[in-house]
Amino acid sequence: MPSGWPSRKREQRGSQRSWDQLNDGNRTHDDTEMADIKTNGAANSMEGDGSNEGEYSATAGEIRRETTTDAMLSSQSRVEYKTYRRRWFGLCQLILLNIIVSWDWLTYAPVALTTAEFFNTTTTVINWLSTAFLFSFVAASPITYYTLYSYGPKRSIIAASGLLLVGNWIRYGGTRSSPPSFRAVMVGQILIGLAQPFVLAAPTRYSDIWFSPRGRVAATAIASLANPFGGALGQLIDPFIATKASDIAPLTLYVAIISSVATIPSFFIPAHPPTPVAPSSTHSRPSIKAQVSQLTGSTTFWLIFLAFAVYVGFFNSFSSLLTQILTPYNYSESDSGIAGAVLILVGLVVAAVSSPLVDKYKRYLPIIKFLVPVLAVCYLAFIWAPPSRTIAAPYIICAVLGASSFTLVPVALEWAVEVTFPVGPELTSVVFWTGGQLLGGLFIIVSDALMDGPDADPPFNLQRALIFEAVIALVVAPFVLALGYVGSVKTRRLEVDSGEGVLTREGTVGGSF
């Protein structure tokens, strides 16, 4: 490993040494106090019957605990915490890769009918390109978590770049063979899917290392929401490039070239800041086993995970199938592409405005409780949008759905980190996104199974799939509204950063808890 890239274990050893040095200093001070107590105790014993020995021993223990805690707080207060401009370089690269990996995912979905014609197959088979991509995320999530936990975001970003390079050019090779090889394209799609968790799960870990509490939500939002922005580019641009079946190979080539160029800066980003940016950045993480145990026992975690996984899953499914939802009602592929772009671009604008406000006021839970019912109502309302055969209805509902979804994602991710601290942000992020991608793949399969046949009016419509989405979305909403009444909602990391909570040697949070 090159110099300047300390592993998590080396960081933990450094943290351990700091604690040992701190405690050595405490022992010197404590021993002086203890000596005075013992001298006074001995004098009193000579004068009396020695019955006060236990009392002096208890007093010494109290002094030891008090002086240790005071020294810990004093040591933390003397550390200078600062952020570095170089953090923007790594954040920009995370943004770029998240854009690219999402565009790669939706290369073919916005032009599903044209792609099916190119490969001489059905749209059901083409849908498996999106489904396999989402399931690949699930397969790669354990190694993603280990990479982020042990080596940090830089190694994760490099791993994603390598997979993106190989996957894109395999896809292009598949489109250039004669006849076109759908299997080769599927292999490339799976490799790109394996790359996604390495960059999609990294923003919370990156913001935890490089950004202060005042900027973490915004940093997580920008990097995480860049992913659907790439999807918006695909929804908007691909239908204009691939207007006929023979355009699929050039489309794949253009995406491969852009993806290749985007991976180059990954090898030059800094691995970590020279000094910590906040008190919460200085502690050693609990072991993997301890973190998993804490998460599985947290009611709050499971409630927010349920909502995140279901609504991200529906968003993934909805984005992948939007063309097939609208085209039976005489919408063109360009119309559905614009609807997908509205879904994502409006969401990005709203998230860009709301994230700094969330960073300032830290009102995580009220925002989550407001947005989840809005999302549920949007999925319900969209049942009647395609049959209206008006362009306004899908566009308006997509705009509200995108604004709510994009605002919710970074808030939920950061709030989960706060309430589960000192569990590492990489674990909550990987688990959340894995749930969303897994359910997204399953929802695509279910939706495809619910598609009406050729004798329906109109043929091959997805109305039953929209009803399925609305029912599940409405059922999940009350679980989120129970947060605050069920489970702990303390923002533990914020309390440590503000000095209200104290990090112990074991990596747990004390003080006000």
N, C-alpha and C positions, 0 to 999 in steps of 0.2 A: 504493500500500500504506500503510495507516495507520501512524502513529508507534508504535513499540514492537513491531512485527512484523518484525524483521530477517529477511531471507531467508538461505538457506544460504550464498549467495555472499558476502553481507555479513559473516556470521560467519567465513567462511574468510579474508576480507581482514583482519578484526580479528585472527584467529589469526596470519596472516602478519606483521602489524605487530608483534605481541608477540614473535614469533621474531626479527624484525629488530632490535627494541630490545634483546632479550636478547643477540643476537650483537654489537651495537654495544658493549654494555658489556664483553663478553668481549674484543673487539678492543682496547679501551683497556688492559685488564689484560695481555693477551698482548703488546701492543706494548712495554710496559715491560719484560716478561721478555725479549723479543727484543732490545731495545736493550742490556740488560746482557750478553746472550750475545754479541752482535756486538762490543761493546766489548772483552770478554775475548778473543774470537776474534782481533780486530785486534791486540791486544797480543801474543798468542802468535805471530801470524804474523810480527810484527816481530822476535820473538826467534828463531823457528824458520824452517822452510821453507814454512809455509802448508799443510801436509798435513792439518791438523785441521779445515779449513773444512767438509768434508762431515759430520764427526762433530757439529759444533756445529749444523749445519742440521737434522740428524735429531733432535737433542735439542730444538730449538725446536719442531719439529713435534709431538713427544710432549707438550711442555708445552702447546701450543695445544689439542690434543685433550683433555688432562686437565682444563685449566681450563674449557674449554667444557662438558664433561660435568658438572663440579662445579657450575658456575653454573646449568646446567639443573636439576639436582636441588635446588639451594638455592632456585631460583625457585619450583619446584613445592611445596617444603615450606613456603614463606612464604604461599602462597595459602590463604585460609580457605574451606573447602568446607562448605556448609550446605544443608539442605532447607527447604522452605517449606510452610506449612499449605495454601496455596492450591492445591497440587498435587492435593488430594483432590477439589476441585471438578471439575477436568478429568477425573480418573479416574472419578468418579461418572457424568459424562456419557458417557464411553466405555462404561461398564458398561450404562447405560440404553439407548444406541443398539444395542449388541450384543444385548441382550435383545429389543428391538423388531424388528431386522432378521431374527432367527432365527424369531420368532413369525410374522412376515410370510411367511417361506419356507414354514413348515409350517402355514399357515392351512388348506389343503385336504387335505393328506396324511392327517391322522388321521380324516377323514370322506370318504375317497376314494369310497366307494360312494354316499353321499348326494350328493356333488358331481357324480358322473357322472350321477346321476338328474336333478339340477337342470339340467345342460347338455345332457341327452339324448345322452350319449356313453358311452364305455367308460372303465374305470379305467386302461387303457393310455394313453389320451389325457390323462387327469388327471395321470398320472405325469410327463408332459412339463412340467408346471408346476414341479416340483422339479428336473427335469433342466435346463431352460432357465435356471433360477435359478443353478445351479452353473456352467454354461457362461458365464453373464454375468460371473461373478467372473473367469474366465480372461481374457475380453475386456477387462475394466477394469484388470487387474493392472499393465500398463506405466504407465498414467497415474497409478495409485495410488502406485507406487514413485517416479515423478518428483515427485509432490506432496509425499510424505513427505521425500524427499531434499532438495528445493529449498526447501520452505516450512514443513515441520514438521507436527505432528499437528493443529493447529487448523484449517488450511485443509482437511485431509483430512476432519475431522469435519463441517465446514460443507458440503462437497460431498456427503457421505453424507446429511445432513439434507435438502438440497434434493431429491435423488433419491427419498428415502423419502416426502416430502410428495406429489410428483407421482405416483409409482407407486401409492400407496395409493388416491388418489382416482380414478385411471383405472380401477383394479380395481373400485372400488365402482360407477362409472358403467357398467361392463360388466355387472355383476349386475343393475342397475336397468333396463337396456334391454329392449325387448320384440321378439323373444325375447331371453333373456340372451346376451350376446356373449362367447363364449369367447376370441375374438381380442383383444378389449379387455383382458380379464383377463390374457391372456398378455403383452401389451405392458406392462401395469403390473407384472407379475411380473418381467419382464426388467429394468425400471428399478430395481426394488428389489434385484435381483441385482447390478446395476452398483454399487449403494450399498454392498453388503456389504464388499468388500475395503478400502474407505476406513476402516472402523472395525475390521474383524477383523485387519488387518495393522498397525494403529497401536499396539497395546499395548507391543510391545518397544521401539519408538522413543520412546514416551511415558515408559516407565519409565527408559530410558537418559538422558533429559533431566532428569527430575524426581526420580528416586529414587536413593538411595545403594546401593552393593552389598549392603547388609544387607536391602533391601526390594524389590529388583527382581523376584525370582522371584514373590513374593507379589502384587505389583502386576500383573505380566503374567498371573498365574494368574487373579486376580479379573476382570480385563477380558476376557481371552480366554474364560474358562469361563462368563461371562455369556451368551455366544452360545448354547451348548446349553441354558442355563437358559430362554432364550426359547422354544426348541424344546419344552422340558418343559411350559411353560405352554400352548403350543398343543396338545400331545398330551393334556394333562389337561383343559383347559377347553373346547376346541372341540367334542368329542363331546357335551358336555352342553348346549351352545348350539344346535348344528345337529343336532337329532334327526330332522328331516324336510327334504325338498328345499327347501321354501319358507324355511327358516331360513338358507340360505347367504348371501342378500343382507344380512340384519341382522348376521350374523357378520362379513362383510366391512366393514360400516359401523363396528361396534364397534372392530375392529382399526385401521381408518383414523383414527378419532378419537384413540385411545390413541397411535398413532404420531405424529400431528400435534402433540399436546401434548408428547411426549417430545423433539421436535426443537428446541423453543424455546430451552433453555439453551445450545445449541451456539454461539450468536453472542456469548456473554458469558464464555466460559472464557478464562483467560490463555494467551498463546501460548508463553511460555518463562519460566524462572526468571530473576530479576535477576542471579544469579551462578551459576557451575558448582556442581554437587552432588558431583562426584568428579573426580580427575585424568583419567579416561578421557573425561569430558564436554568437555574443553577442546581436544582435538585437532581439526584439520581433516580431513575425510574424504578418502580418495583419490578420484580421478575415477571416474565411473560405469564407464568402460572398464576401469580398473585393478581395481575391485571385482569386476566380472564375470569378469575374467581370473583373479583369485585364487580365486574360488569354483569355476570350472570345472576348475581344476587341483588341487582339494583332494579327495583320496580320502575323508577323514573326512566332508566335507560330503555327498558323494553317498551314502554309506552311511546316514547319519542321515536324509537327505532321502527315500530309498527307503522306510524304515520309516514315517516320518511321513506321507508321501503315501498309502501303501497303507492304513494303519490309519485315518487320517482319512477316506479315501475309503470304506472299508467302514462306518465309523460313520455317515457321511452317507447311504449307501445303505440301511443297516439301519434307521435312523430313519425314512426316507421310506417304506419298504415294510413296516414292522412290522405294520401293520393287515392288509395282504394276505398276510403270512406266517402270521398266527395265525387269521384268520377262516375259512379253509377247514376248520379243525379245531374248528369250533363255538364259538370265542371271539367275544365281541361286540366292537364298536368301542370300547366303554367299557373292556373288559378290556385290549385292546391299547393304549388310551390310558394306562391305569394302568401297564402294562409300560413304555411309553416314559417316563413320569414317573419310575418307579423307576430306569430306566437313567440318567437325567440327574441326579435329585436326590441319589441315593446318591453318584454321582460328584462332585457339588459339595461334599457334606459331607466326603468323604475328601480331596479336593483342598484344602479350607479348612484341614484339620488338617495335611496333609503339606507344603504350600507353605512355611509358616514354618520347618519343620524343614530343608527343603532350603536355604532362605536361610541358615540358621545353619551347617550342616555342609558345604554345597557338594558333596555326593556325587552329582553328576549322572550319571556314567557307570554306577556300580553300580545305580542306580535304574532307568535305562533298560534295562539288561541283565536286570533282574529282571522288569520289567513286560511287555516284549515277548513272552516265552514265555507269560506268563499270558493275554495277549490272544489269542494263537494257540490256546491250549487252550479258551478260552471260545467262540470261533467254531466250533471242532470240536464241543464239547459241545452247542451249540445245535441241531445237526442233529437230535438226538433229543428236543428240548424240545416243539415243537408236536405231534408224533404222540403224546406222552404224554397229551395232553388234560387235564393237571392244571394248575392255576393256579400251583402252587408252582415248577415247573421253569423256566418262562420268567422268572418274577420273580427267582428266585435267580441265574440266569445273567446276566440283565440287570443286576442289582446289582453283581456282580463285574466284568462287562464295563465298566460305567460308571465304577466306582471306578478301574480300571486305566487306562482311556482318559483320564479327566480328570486323573489324576495325571501321566500321561506328557506331555500336550500342553505345559504351561508349562515342564516340565523340559527337554524336547527343544528348545523354542524358545530358551530362555535358554542352554542348552549350545551350541547352534549359533552363537549370537552370541559366546560366549566363545572357541570354537576357531577362528572365522574373523576375529576382531578383527585389524586395524581396519576391516574391512568393516562398513558401517553395518547396524544391526539391522533397518532397514526393508527391505533387500534380502533377507536371509535369511528374514524373516517373509513377505514377499510371495511369494517363490519356494516356500516350504513350503506356505502355504495354497493357492496356485494349483495345486500338484500334488495336494493333497488334494481340492479342489473338482472339478478335471478328472477325476480317477479316480472320484470319487463319482458324477458324471454318467454316466461310462462304465459303472460297475458297475450303476447303475439300468437302463441300456439292456440290458446283458448279462443281468441278473436277469429282466427282463421277457421277454426272448427265451427264457430257460430255464423259464419258467412252464409247467406241465403243462396239457393241454387239458381239455375238459369230460368226457372219458371216463376220466380218471385217478381214482385213489382216494386222497384226496378230489379233486374237480374243482378245477382252477386252483390247485393247491398250488405252493409255491416251494421244494420240497426240493432240487431240483437246483441252485438258486441258492445255497442254504445250503452245499451240498457244495463248490461253486465257491469261495465265500468262505473256507471252512476250509482248502482246499488251498493257495490263494495265501497266506493268513496263515501257514501252517506253512512254506512255502518261503522267505518273507522273513525269518523269525526268525533263521536262522543268520548272515545278513549283519550283523545288529546285534550278535550275539555276537562277531563278528570285530573290532569296535571295540576299540582298545587294542593289538591285534596288528598291525593294518593302519592306517596313517595316524597323524597327530599328534593327541594328545588334550590338549595344553596349554591351560589356561584363561587365555588371553592378557590379556583385559580385567581379570580379577582380579589378575593379576601387576602390571599397570600401576597399578591402584588401591591395591595394597598396597605399591608402591614397588620391587618386585622387577624390573619391566620399565620401560623408558624409551621414551617417545614421541619419535621423531625428527622433524625438520622436514618430511620427506617424508610423514609420516603413517604410518610403519611402526613396528614394535615392536622395540626393541633391548634391551640389558641382559642378561637371563638367557637369551635365546633363542640 
